[in-house]
Amino acid sequence: MNPLVRDALEVLLVVAVGGILWSAIGRTRRGEVTVVRCRACGRAVSRAYERCGHCGADIESHP
């Protein structure tokens, strides 16, 4: 691969990752990011699962 093409792709990847980080930090600072917590144990859980991975309780906020 041509070094110029490789360098251009690397710059594009760095810009893309930087944009993702900038957006995530901005959303966090504005309070748009919320953490779903298990009502039984109070630990952070994933919305992708129906049950808490820590205690096995049902997650009520599951869609």
MARVOTI-366561 format. One record per atom (N, C-alpha, C, O): x, y, z; atom name. Coordinates in pm, 1 decimal. Layout:
KOLVEX        u        v        w atom
KOLVEX        X        Y        Z   CA
...
//
This chain:
KOLVEX        u        v        w atom
KOLVEX     85.5   -117.9      0.0    N
KOLVEX      0.0      0.0      0.0   CA
KOLVEX     89.6    123.5      0.0    C
KOLVEX    193.1    127.7     66.4    O
KOLVEX     48.0    220.4    -74.0    N
KOLVEX    120.8    345.6    -84.0   CA
KOLVEX    124.8    413.3     53.7    C
KOLVEX     21.5    424.1    119.8    O
KOLVEX    243.0    459.0     97.6    N
KOLVEX    252.3    523.5    229.4   CA
KOLVEX    162.5    647.0    243.2    C
KOLVEX    112.7    675.2    352.2    O
KOLVEX    142.0    719.2    135.5    N
KOLVEX     56.1    837.6    141.4   CA
KOLVEX    -89.8    798.4    168.7    C
KOLVEX   -159.9    865.0    244.9    O
KOLVEX   -133.3    690.8    105.8    N
KOLVEX   -269.9    642.0    128.0   CA
KOLVEX   -283.7    591.9    271.1    C
KOLVEX   -382.7    619.9    338.7    O
KOLVEX   -183.9    517.9    316.0    N
KOLVEX   -186.4    465.3    452.8   CA
KOLVEX   -190.2    579.2    554.8    C
KOLVEX   -265.3    572.7    652.0    O
KOLVEX   -110.5    682.1    533.3    N
KOLVEX   -109.2    796.4    624.7   CA
KOLVEX   -242.8    870.9    623.2    C
KOLVEX   -290.2    915.6    727.6    O
KOLVEX   -303.1    884.3    505.4    N
KOLVEX   -433.0    951.5    495.9   CA
KOLVEX   -539.9    872.1    570.1    C
KOLVEX   -623.1    930.4    639.7    O
KOLVEX   -538.6    739.7    555.8    N
KOLVEX   -634.6    656.0    627.9   CA
KOLVEX   -613.9    666.1    778.5    C
KOLVEX   -710.3    668.9    854.9    O
KOLVEX   -488.8    671.6    820.4    N
KOLVEX   -459.6    684.7    963.1   CA
KOLVEX   -512.5    817.5   1017.6    C
KOLVEX   -568.7    821.8   1127.0    O
KOLVEX   -494.8    924.4    942.4    N
KOLVEX   -545.3   1055.2    985.0   CA
KOLVEX   -697.8   1052.6    994.3    C
KOLVEX   -754.8   1106.5   1089.2    O
KOLVEX   -764.0    991.1    897.3    N
KOLVEX   -910.2    981.8    900.8   CA
KOLVEX   -958.1    902.2   1021.2    C
KOLVEX  -1057.9    938.4   1083.6    O
KOLVEX   -888.5    794.4   1054.4    N
KOLVEX   -926.1    715.7   1171.8   CA
KOLVEX   -907.6    795.6   1300.4    C
KOLVEX   -991.3    788.7   1390.4    O
KOLVEX   -799.7    870.3   1309.4    N
KOLVEX   -775.0    951.6   1429.0   CA
KOLVEX   -882.3   1059.0   1442.5    C
KOLVEX   -930.2   1085.1   1552.9    O
KOLVEX   -920.2   1121.2   1331.8    N
KOLVEX  -1025.1   1223.6   1335.5   CA
KOLVEX  -1158.5   1161.3   1376.4    C
KOLVEX  -1232.9   1220.4   1454.6    O
KOLVEX  -1189.3   1042.8   1324.2    N
KOLVEX  -1315.5    975.9   1358.5   CA
KOLVEX  -1320.4    940.2   1506.6    C
KOLVEX  -1420.9    965.2   1573.1    O
KOLVEX  -1213.4    882.4   1558.3    N
KOLVEX  -1210.0    845.3   1700.5   CA
KOLVEX  -1215.6    970.4   1787.8    C
KOLVEX  -1282.9    971.2   1890.9    O
KOLVEX  -1146.2   1074.7   1747.6    N
KOLVEX  -1151.3   1200.3   1822.2   CA
KOLVEX  -1291.5   1258.2   1825.6    C
KOLVEX  -1334.5   1310.3   1928.5    O
KOLVEX  -1363.4   1249.7   1714.1    N
KOLVEX  -1501.2   1297.9   1710.2   CA
KOLVEX  -1593.1   1217.9   1800.3    C
KOLVEX  -1681.2   1273.7   1865.7    O
KOLVEX  -1572.6   1087.4   1803.8    N
KOLVEX  -1653.0   1002.1   1891.5   CA
KOLVEX  -1627.3   1037.9   2037.5    C
KOLVEX  -1721.4   1050.2   2116.0    O
KOLVEX  -1501.6   1054.5   2073.8    N
KOLVEX  -1468.1   1091.1   2211.5   CA
KOLVEX  -1523.1   1229.0   2247.0    C
KOLVEX  -1577.2   1247.9   2356.0    O
KOLVEX  -1510.0   1324.2   2157.1    N
KOLVEX  -1560.1   1459.9   2180.9   CA
KOLVEX  -1710.8   1457.0   2205.3    C
KOLVEX  -1760.8   1523.4   2296.1    O
KOLVEX  -1782.2   1380.4   2124.4    N
KOLVEX  -1927.4   1369.2   2139.3   CA
KOLVEX  -1964.4   1302.4   2271.5    C
KOLVEX  -2056.1   1347.6   2340.2    O
KOLVEX  -1894.2   1195.9   2307.3    N
KOLVEX  -1924.2   1124.4   2431.8   CA
KOLVEX  -1896.7   1212.2   2553.4    C
KOLVEX  -1974.7   1212.2   2648.6    O
KOLVEX  -1788.0   1285.9   2551.0    N
KOLVEX  -1754.9   1374.5   2663.5   CA
KOLVEX  -1858.2   1486.4   2673.5    C
KOLVEX  -1899.8   1522.7   2783.6    O
KOLVEX  -1899.5   1540.9   2559.9    N
KOLVEX  -2001.4   1645.9   2560.7   CA
KOLVEX  -2133.7   1597.2   2616.2    C
KOLVEX  -2197.4   1666.8   2695.3    O
KOLVEX  -2175.9   1478.0   2575.5    N
KOLVEX  -2301.9   1422.1   2626.9   CA
KOLVEX  -2292.3   1396.3   2776.8    C
KOLVEX  -2389.0   1418.0   2849.9    O
KOLVEX  -2178.0   1350.9   2822.0    N
KOLVEX  -2160.0   1325.3   2964.9   CA
KOLVEX  -2166.0   1455.6   3043.8    C
KOLVEX  -2229.3   1460.8   3149.3    O
KOLVEX  -2102.0   1559.4   2995.0    N
KOLVEX  -2101.5   1688.2   3065.4   CA
KOLVEX  -2239.3   1752.8   3068.7    C
KOLVEX  -2272.6   1822.4   3164.6    O
KOLVEX  -2320.0   1730.7   2965.0    N
KOLVEX  -2455.5   1787.1   2961.8   CA
KOLVEX  -2555.3   1702.6   3039.2    C
KOLVEX  -2671.4   1741.3   3052.7    O
KOLVEX  -2512.5   1588.9   3089.7    N
KOLVEX  -2600.5   1503.4   3168.6   CA
KOLVEX  -2694.3   1417.8   3086.2    C
KOLVEX  -2796.9   1372.8   3137.3    O
KOLVEX  -2662.0   1394.2   2960.4    N
KOLVEX  -2747.1   1314.1   2873.1   CA
KOLVEX  -2719.2   1164.4   2884.0    C
KOLVEX  -2791.7   1083.8   2825.5    O
KOLVEX  -2616.7   1126.8   2957.0    N
KOLVEX  -2582.2    986.1   2973.1   CA
KOLVEX  -2632.6    941.0   3109.6    C
KOLVEX  -2596.3    998.3   3212.3    O
KOLVEX  -2715.9    838.5   3109.8    N
KOLVEX  -2767.9    786.2   3236.0   CA
KOLVEX  -2721.8    642.4   3254.1    C
KOLVEX  -2704.2    568.7   3157.1    O
KOLVEX  -2703.0    604.5   3377.1    N
KOLVEX  -2660.0    469.4   3410.1   CA
KOLVEX  -2781.2    392.9   3461.0    C
KOLVEX  -2850.6    438.4   3551.9    O
KOLVEX  -2806.2    276.4   3402.3    N
KOLVEX  -2915.5    191.2   3448.4   CA
KOLVEX  -2863.1    109.1   3564.9    C
KOLVEX  -2759.2     43.9   3554.8    O
KOLVEX  -2936.0    113.2   3675.1    N
KOLVEX  -2894.3     40.1   3794.9   CA
KOLVEX  -2999.0    -63.1   3832.1    C
KOLVEX  -3118.8    -42.9   3812.0    O
KOLVEX  -2951.6   -174.0   3886.6    N
KOLVEX  -3040.2   -279.6   3935.2   CA
KOLVEX  -3109.0   -229.0   4061.8    C
KOLVEX  -3044.6   -172.4   4150.1    O
KOLVEX  -3241.0   -250.1   4069.9    N
KOLVEX  -3314.1   -204.6   4188.9   CA
KOLVEX  -3286.0   -293.2   4309.3    C
KOLVEX  -3302.5   -249.5   4423.2    O
KOLVEX  -3243.9   -417.0   4286.0    N
KOLVEX  -3219.6   -508.9   4397.2   CA
KOLVEX  -3083.0   -485.6   4461.7    C
KOLVEX  -3072.6   -476.8   4584.1    O
KOLVEX  -2977.0   -475.6   4378.4    N
KOLVEX  -2842.7   -464.1   4436.4   CA
KOLVEX  -2779.9   -326.6   4416.2    C
KOLVEX  -2679.1   -295.5   4479.6    O
KOLVEX  -2837.8   -243.2   4328.6    N
KOLVEX  -2787.9   -107.8   4309.1   CA
KOLVEX  -2666.1    -95.3   4220.3    C
KOLVEX  -2610.4     13.8   4207.7    O
KOLVEX  -2623.4   -203.3   4158.7    N
KOLVEX  -2505.4   -197.0   4072.8   CA
KOLVEX  -2545.0   -164.0   3929.2    C
KOLVEX  -2658.6   -187.5   3887.9    O
KOLVEX  -2450.5   -109.8   3854.5    N
KOLVEX  -2475.6    -75.7   3714.5   CA
KOLVEX  -2494.7   -203.7   3633.8    C
KOLVEX  -2421.4   -301.2   3650.5    O
KOLVEX  -2595.2   -201.1   3545.6    N
KOLVEX  -2626.3   -318.6   3464.2   CA
KOLVEX  -2642.3   -277.7   3318.5    C
KOLVEX  -2659.7   -160.0   3287.1    O
KOLVEX  -2636.3   -375.8   3231.1    N
KOLVEX  -2656.0   -353.2   3088.7   CA
KOLVEX  -2803.8   -360.0   3055.0    C
KOLVEX  -2876.4   -444.5   3107.6    O
KOLVEX  -2848.6   -270.7   2966.8    N
KOLVEX  -2988.4   -273.9   2923.1   CA
KOLVEX  -3012.8   -386.2   2823.6    C
KOLVEX  -3127.6   -412.9   2788.2    O
KOLVEX  -2907.3   -452.6   2777.9    N
KOLVEX  -2921.4   -557.9   2677.5   CA
KOLVEX  -2975.2   -687.7   2736.3    C
KOLVEX  -3022.3   -773.6   2661.7    O
KOLVEX  -2969.4   -703.9   2866.9    N
KOLVEX  -3011.0   -828.6   2929.8   CA
KOLVEX  -3134.9   -806.5   3015.6    C
KOLVEX  -3157.8   -697.0   3066.9    O
KOLVEX  -3214.1   -911.8   3030.3    N
KOLVEX  -3336.0   -903.3   3110.9   CA
KOLVEX  -3307.6   -917.0   3259.2    C
KOLVEX  -3388.5   -875.1   3342.1    O
KOLVEX  -3193.0   -975.7   3293.9    N
KOLVEX  -3159.9   -999.0   3434.3   CA
KOLVEX  -3027.1   -932.1   3469.2    C
KOLVEX  -2939.9   -914.1   3384.1    O
KOLVEX  -3014.8   -896.1   3595.8    N
KOLVEX  -2890.6   -837.7   3646.4   CA
KOLVEX  -2782.4   -945.1   3643.5    C
KOLVEX  -2805.8  -1058.0   3686.6    O
KOLVEX  -2666.6   -911.3   3594.1    N
KOLVEX  -2556.2  -1006.1   3588.7   CA
KOLVEX  -2491.5  -1029.7   3723.4    C
KOLVEX  -2415.1  -1125.0   3739.0    O
KOLVEX  -2520.2   -945.1   3821.4    N
KOLVEX  -2459.0   -956.4   3953.2   CA
KOLVEX  -2544.6  -1037.7   4049.6    C
KOLVEX  -2494.7  -1126.0   4119.4    O
KOLVEX  -2675.4  -1006.5   4052.5    N
KOLVEX  -2761.6  -1073.6   4150.6   CA
KOLVEX  -2871.2  -1158.1   4086.5    C
KOLVEX  -2936.7  -1235.7   4156.1    O
KOLVEX  -2893.0  -1145.1   3955.2    N
KOLVEX  -2992.5  -1225.5   3885.8   CA
KOLVEX  -3134.1  -1171.8   3891.6    C
KOLVEX  -3226.3  -1237.5   3843.1    O
KOLVEX  -3154.2  -1054.5   3949.5    N
KOLVEX  -3288.3   -996.2   3959.2   CA
KOLVEX  -3334.3   -945.5   3822.7    C
KOLVEX  -3252.6   -909.1   3738.2    O
KOLVEX  -3466.2   -943.7   3802.2    N
KOLVEX  -3521.1   -889.0   3678.2   CA
KOLVEX  -3496.2   -739.0   3672.2    C
KOLVEX  -3500.1   -669.6   3773.8    O
KOLVEX  -3470.5   -690.2   3550.5    N
KOLVEX  -3450.7   -547.1   3529.4   CA
KOLVEX  -3583.9   -491.9   3479.4    C
KOLVEX  -3628.3   -528.0   3370.4    O
KOLVEX  -3647.6   -406.0   3556.5    N
KOLVEX  -3779.2   -354.1   3520.3   CA
KOLVEX  -3773.4   -261.5   3400.0    C
KOLVEX  -3871.3   -251.1   3326.1    O
KOLVEX  -3661.1   -193.9   3378.4    N
KOLVEX  -3652.6    -96.3   3269.9   CA
KOLVEX  -3624.5   -161.9   3135.7    C
KOLVEX  -3603.3    -92.0   3036.6    O
KOLVEX  -3623.9   -294.9   3130.1    N
KOLVEX  -3597.0   -363.8   3004.3   CA
KOLVEX  -3712.5   -341.4   2907.9    C
KOLVEX  -3828.2   -360.5   2945.4    O
KOLVEX  -3683.2   -300.4   2781.7    N
KOLVEX  -3791.4   -272.4   2685.3   CA
KOLVEX  -3866.9   -397.1   2643.8    C
KOLVEX  -3960.1   -389.1   2563.8    O
//
